[in-house]
Amino acid sequence: MAATAGQVIVCKAAVAWEAGKPLVLEDVEVAPPQKMEVRIKILYTSLCHTDVYFWEAKGQNPVFPRILGHEAGGIVESVGEGVTDLAPGDHVLPVFTGECKECAHCKSEESNMCDLLRINTDRGVMLHDAKSRFSINGKPIYHFLGTSTFSEYTVIHVGCVAKINPLAPLDKVCIMSCGFCTGFGATVNVAKPKRGSSVAIFGLGAVGLAAAEGARVSGASRIIGVDINPSRFEQAKKFGVTEFVNPKDHKKPVQEVIAAITDGGVDRSVECTGNIDAMISAFECVHDGWGVAVLVGVPHKEATFRTHPGNFLNERTLKGTFFGNYKPRSDLPGVVEKYMNKELELEKFITHEVPFSEINKAFDYMLKGESLRCIIRME
């Protein structure tokens, strides 16, 4: 790989030229990494619902042409000026948020909301010089979430790259760079259910099932899955879900249903839909005195959270979380080790696999609700 250091690399990338149109495999030029950047050869990437959301460009600023993708695993090809803790050949996970290790958030044990590198969905260029590292015939192609992993090579700020065990299978651990850690961490790092406790999970997509997995690993005795799609329950059993509640099956609010079947409410709840009504229900279904609700889903911009203040006065706690409260560079290597030690199961999240040339199939699977995670092989 060293032979390409400092050179422009021409490679294949799946370019989103406009909203909702199939991605097009193009020859793109990938510039060398600049100060505090690394260039990575992506070996495996997977499709997350966030990619679909910004590809559809509904309800946010459309930024096109763009290279999407943010869940991936790869190998460092070259590093830019100032990069000291990564070297060519290192196995890495790119992450949509970062850890500069210098700001107040990074120095705090309680936060992973880096001032410099936190998620920015509108930015399509690199921080160093406000330019793109991708181009076709001299015209820039925009970045996505600072990662753009739907490309054989990509350039990422060093603070958004986690160095991991080179023995870890990248076609499995790549899903840790977003969806798995977001849900799993929301439960184990934020909700922190005790052994034998009850947990309600709102939304049984990939993130919700990762949250359920966190409850299972924590030793929860009752894990109640809440979803309006009854076909998801059978699959959810593999992730520890013991009961299923479909809000559409009941005339009264789902929080009242859950309170009735749990003698006053669950000990913990984790909301993974982004639906504001589900968020309110997740909070109001936890037990007074000790219940904790954790919000993971991202609501639309006009959403307002409305609940009676008495729900707080009765000692219910509402928390939010971002990327499962994991610091990407500090914490992700340890989560990978948990998988290597067989403490975590990732295979059951991976439902499909396609070659890079068929990346649009991954979008079809997700749009039809058939996949949790589809792995895209770059070679």
C-alpha positions in Angstrom: 0.0 0.0 0.0 2.9 2.3 0.7 3.5 2.8 -3.1 0.3 4.8 -3.3 1.1 7.2 -0.3 1.0 10.8 -1.4 -0.6 9.9 -4.7 -4.1 10.4 -6.0 -5.9 7.0 -6.1 -8.5 6.2 -8.7 -11.0 3.7 -7.5 -14.7 2.7 -7.6 -17.2 4.5 -5.5 -21.0 4.3 -5.4 -22.1 7.9 -6.0 -25.5 9.3 -5.0 -26.1 11.9 -7.8 -29.6 12.9 -6.7 -32.2 12.1 -4.0 -33.8 8.6 -4.2 -32.1 7.6 -7.5 -30.0 4.4 -7.6 -26.3 4.8 -6.7 -24.0 4.8 -9.6 -20.6 3.0 -9.5 -18.1 5.6 -10.8 -14.3 6.0 -11.1 -13.4 8.6 -8.5 -10.2 10.3 -7.7 -9.3 10.2 -4.0 -6.8 12.7 -2.9 -4.0 12.0 -0.3 -4.8 12.6 3.3 -4.0 16.1 4.6 -3.2 17.2 8.2 -4.7 14.9 10.8 -6.4 12.7 8.2 -6.0 9.1 7.1 -6.8 7.4 3.9 -8.4 4.0 4.4 -9.0 1.0 2.0 -12.5 -0.1 2.8 -12.9 -3.9 2.8 -16.5 -4.2 4.1 -19.3 -1.7 4.6 -22.9 -2.1 5.6 -26.1 -0.2 5.0 -27.6 1.7 8.0 -31.1 3.4 7.9 -29.4 6.8 8.3 -27.8 6.3 4.8 -31.2 5.6 3.4 -32.7 8.6 5.2 -30.2 11.1 3.7 -30.3 9.3 0.3 -34.0 10.0 0.2 -33.3 13.6 1.4 -36.7 14.0 3.0 -36.8 16.7 5.7 -33.2 17.8 5.6 -30.8 19.7 3.4 -30.0 17.7 0.2 -26.3 17.5 -0.4 -25.5 15.9 -3.8 -23.5 14.5 -5.5 -22.4 12.5 -2.4 -20.7 9.3 -1.4 -22.8 7.9 1.5 -21.8 5.1 3.9 -20.6 5.2 7.5 -20.6 1.6 8.9 -17.4 -0.1 7.7 -14.2 -1.8 8.4 -10.9 -1.3 6.6 -7.1 -0.9 6.6 -5.1 2.3 6.8 -3.4 2.9 3.4 -1.6 6.2 4.3 -1.6 8.9 6.9 -1.4 12.7 6.8 0.7 15.2 8.6 0.5 15.1 12.4 -1.0 11.6 12.6 1.0 9.6 15.2 -1.3 6.9 16.6 -2.2 5.2 13.3 0.0 3.7 10.6 -0.4 2.0 7.2 -1.6 -1.5 7.7 -3.6 -0.8 10.9 -7.1 -2.4 11.0 -9.7 0.3 11.7 -13.4 1.1 12.1 -14.4 4.6 10.7 -17.0 6.3 13.0 -19.6 9.0 12.1 -18.7 10.9 15.3 -15.2 11.5 16.7 -13.0 12.0 19.7 -10.4 14.7 19.4 -9.2 13.9 23.0 -8.6 17.6 23.7 -12.0 19.3 24.2 -14.0 19.5 27.4 -16.3 16.7 26.2 -13.5 14.3 25.4 -11.8 15.0 28.7 -15.1 14.3 30.6 -15.8 10.7 31.7 -19.5 11.4 31.2 -19.6 12.6 27.6 -18.8 11.4 24.1 -20.0 14.6 22.4 -16.7 15.9 21.0 -16.8 19.6 20.2 -14.6 19.3 17.1 -15.9 16.1 15.6 -19.5 15.5 16.6 -21.9 14.5 13.9 -22.6 17.1 11.2 -25.0 15.9 8.5 -24.8 19.0 6.4 -21.0 19.2 6.0 -19.7 17.6 2.8 -16.1 18.6 3.1 -13.1 18.0 5.3 -12.4 20.2 8.4 -8.8 21.0 7.5 -9.3 23.0 4.4 -13.1 22.8 3.8 -12.5 20.9 0.6 -13.5 17.4 -0.6 -11.0 14.6 -1.1 -13.2 13.0 -3.8 -13.6 14.2 -7.4 -14.6 13.1 -10.8 -13.0 14.9 -13.7 -12.0 17.7 -11.4 -15.4 18.3 -9.9 -15.9 17.6 -6.2 -18.0 14.8 -4.8 -19.2 15.5 -1.3 -18.4 13.5 1.8 -21.1 12.1 4.2 -20.7 12.1 8.0 -17.0 12.5 7.6 -16.7 8.8 6.5 -18.1 8.1 3.0 -17.5 4.4 3.2 -19.3 3.5 -0.1 -15.9 3.9 -1.8 -12.9 1.5 -2.1 -10.8 4.3 -0.6 -11.9 7.1 1.6 -10.3 9.9 3.7 -11.3 10.5 7.3 -10.2 12.7 10.1 -8.0 10.7 12.5 -10.3 11.5 15.4 -13.1 9.4 13.7 -11.0 6.3 13.3 -10.8 3.5 15.9 -7.8 1.1 15.7 -8.9 -2.4 16.5 -7.5 -5.9 16.9 -6.2 -7.0 13.4 -7.5 -10.5 14.1 -11.1 -9.3 14.3 -13.2 -10.2 11.2 -14.0 -6.9 9.5 -17.0 -8.4 7.8 -18.6 -8.8 11.2 -17.2 -6.0 13.4 -17.9 -3.3 10.8 -21.5 -3.1 12.2 -20.1 -1.9 15.5 -19.2 1.5 13.9 -22.8 2.6 14.2 -25.9 0.6 14.7 -24.8 -2.1 17.1 -23.0 0.2 19.5 -25.8 2.8 19.4 -28.4 0.4 20.7 -26.2 -1.9 22.8 -24.5 1.0 24.5 -27.9 2.8 25.2 -28.8 -0.1 27.4 -25.5 -1.2 29.0 -24.0 2.3 29.4 -27.0 4.5 30.0 -30.1 2.5 31.0 -28.0 0.1 33.1 -30.7 -2.5 33.9 -30.0 -4.7 36.9 -30.0 -8.4 36.8 -33.6 -9.7 37.0 -35.1 -6.4 36.0 -37.7 -5.6 33.3 -36.9 -3.6 30.1 -39.1 -2.3 27.3 -37.6 -1.8 23.9 -39.5 0.5 21.5 -38.7 -0.3 17.9 -37.3 -3.7 16.9 -35.1 -2.7 14.0 -31.4 -3.2 14.1 -30.7 -0.6 16.8 -33.7 -1.7 18.9 -32.5 -5.3 18.7 -29.0 -4.2 19.7 -30.6 -2.5 22.7 -32.5 -5.8 23.5 -29.2 -7.7 23.2 -27.8 -5.2 25.8 -30.7 -6.1 28.1 -30.1 -9.8 27.6 -26.4 -9.5 28.4 -27.3 -7.4 31.5 -29.4 -10.3 32.8 -32.9 -8.7 32.4 -35.6 -11.2 33.2 -38.4 -9.6 31.1 -37.6 -7.8 27.8 -40.8 -6.4 26.2 -40.5 -5.6 22.5 -42.8 -2.8 21.4 -43.4 -2.5 17.6 -46.3 -2.0 15.2 -44.9 -4.7 12.9 -45.9 -8.1 14.3 -43.6 -9.9 11.9 -40.6 -8.6 13.9 -41.4 -10.6 17.0 -40.2 -14.0 15.9 -36.8 -12.5 15.0 -36.6 -10.5 18.2 -36.7 -13.7 20.3 -33.1 -14.4 19.1 -32.1 -11.2 20.8 -33.6 -12.0 24.2 -37.1 -10.4 23.7 -39.5 -12.4 25.9 -42.8 -10.6 25.2 -44.3 -8.5 22.4 -46.7 -5.5 22.6 -48.2 -4.0 19.4 -49.8 -0.6 20.2 -52.3 -1.2 17.4 -53.8 -4.1 19.2 -54.9 -1.9 22.1 -57.4 0.9 22.6 -55.6 2.5 25.5 -52.1 4.1 25.2 -49.3 1.5 25.1 -47.7 2.9 28.3 -50.8 2.0 30.2 -50.8 -1.5 28.7 -47.2 -2.0 29.8 -47.9 -0.6 33.3 -50.7 -3.1 33.6 -48.7 -6.1 32.7 -45.6 -5.1 34.8 -47.3 -4.1 38.1 -46.8 -0.4 37.6 -44.2 -0.1 34.9 -40.9 -1.5 33.7 -37.6 -0.7 35.4 -36.0 0.6 32.2 -37.1 1.5 28.7 -35.1 2.2 25.5 -36.7 4.1 22.6 -35.2 3.3 19.2 -37.8 4.7 16.7 -37.5 8.5 16.6 -41.3 8.7 16.7 -42.3 11.3 19.3 -45.3 9.4 20.5 -43.1 6.4 21.1 -40.7 8.6 23.0 -43.4 9.8 25.3 -44.7 6.3 25.8 -41.3 5.0 26.6 -40.9 7.6 29.4 -44.4 7.2 30.8 -44.2 3.4 30.9 -41.3 3.2 33.4 -42.0 2.6 37.1 -42.3 5.6 39.4 -39.6 5.8 42.1 -36.8 4.2 40.0 -37.7 3.9 36.4 -35.3 5.2 33.7 -36.1 5.8 30.1 -33.4 6.3 27.5 -34.1 8.0 24.1 -32.0 6.9 21.1 -34.2 7.7 18.1 -33.9 11.0 16.3 -37.2 12.9 16.0 -38.2 15.3 13.3 -37.2 18.9 13.8 -40.6 20.2 14.8 -41.2 17.5 17.4 -42.0 18.5 21.0 -41.9 16.2 24.0 -45.0 16.7 26.1 -45.5 14.9 29.4 -46.9 15.9 32.8 -44.2 17.3 35.2 -45.6 14.9 37.8 -43.9 12.1 35.9 -40.6 13.6 36.9 -41.7 14.5 40.4 -42.6 10.9 40.9 -39.0 10.0 40.4 -38.9 8.8 36.8 -35.7 9.6 35.0 -35.4 10.6 31.3 -32.1 10.3 29.5 -30.8 10.8 26.0 -27.8 9.1 24.4 -25.6 9.4 21.4 -23.7 6.5 19.9 -24.4 4.5 23.1 -22.2 6.9 25.1 -19.1 5.2 23.6 -16.0 7.3 22.9 -15.0 6.0 19.4 -11.2 5.8 19.8 -11.1 5.0 23.5 -14.0 2.5 23.8 -14.5 0.8 20.5 -11.4 -1.4 20.6 -12.7 -2.8 23.9 -16.1 -3.6 22.5 -14.5 -5.4 19.6 -12.6 -7.5 22.2 -15.9 -8.5 23.8 -16.9 -9.9 20.5 -13.5 -11.7 20.1 -14.0 -13.2 23.6 -17.5 -14.5 22.5 -19.2 -12.2 25.0 -21.2 -10.6 22.1 -23.0 -12.1 19.1 -22.9 -10.1 15.9 -23.7 -12.7 13.3 -27.4 -12.7 14.0 -27.6 -9.0 13.0 -26.2 -9.8 9.6 -29.1 -10.9 7.4 -27.8 -10.3 3.9 -24.5 -9.9 1.9 -23.9 -8.4 -1.5 -20.9 -7.5 -3.7 -20.1 -3.8 -4.1 -21.4 -4.0 -7.7 -24.9 -4.8 -6.3 -25.0 -2.2 -3.6 -28.4 -1.0 -4.7 -29.8 -4.4 -3.6 -28.9 -3.5 0.0 -31.2 -0.4 -0.3 -34.0 -2.6 -1.7 -33.7 -5.1 1.2 -33.9 -2.3 3.7 -36.7 -0.4 2.0 -38.8 -3.7 2.0 -38.0 -4.2 5.6 -36.3 -7.5 4.9 -32.8 -6.8 6.3 -31.3 -5.9 9.6 -27.8 -5.4 8.2 -26.6 -6.1 4.7 -22.8 -6.4 4.4 -21.3 -5.0 1.2 -18.1 -6.7 0.1 -15.8 -4.2 -1.6 -13.7 -6.8 -3.4 
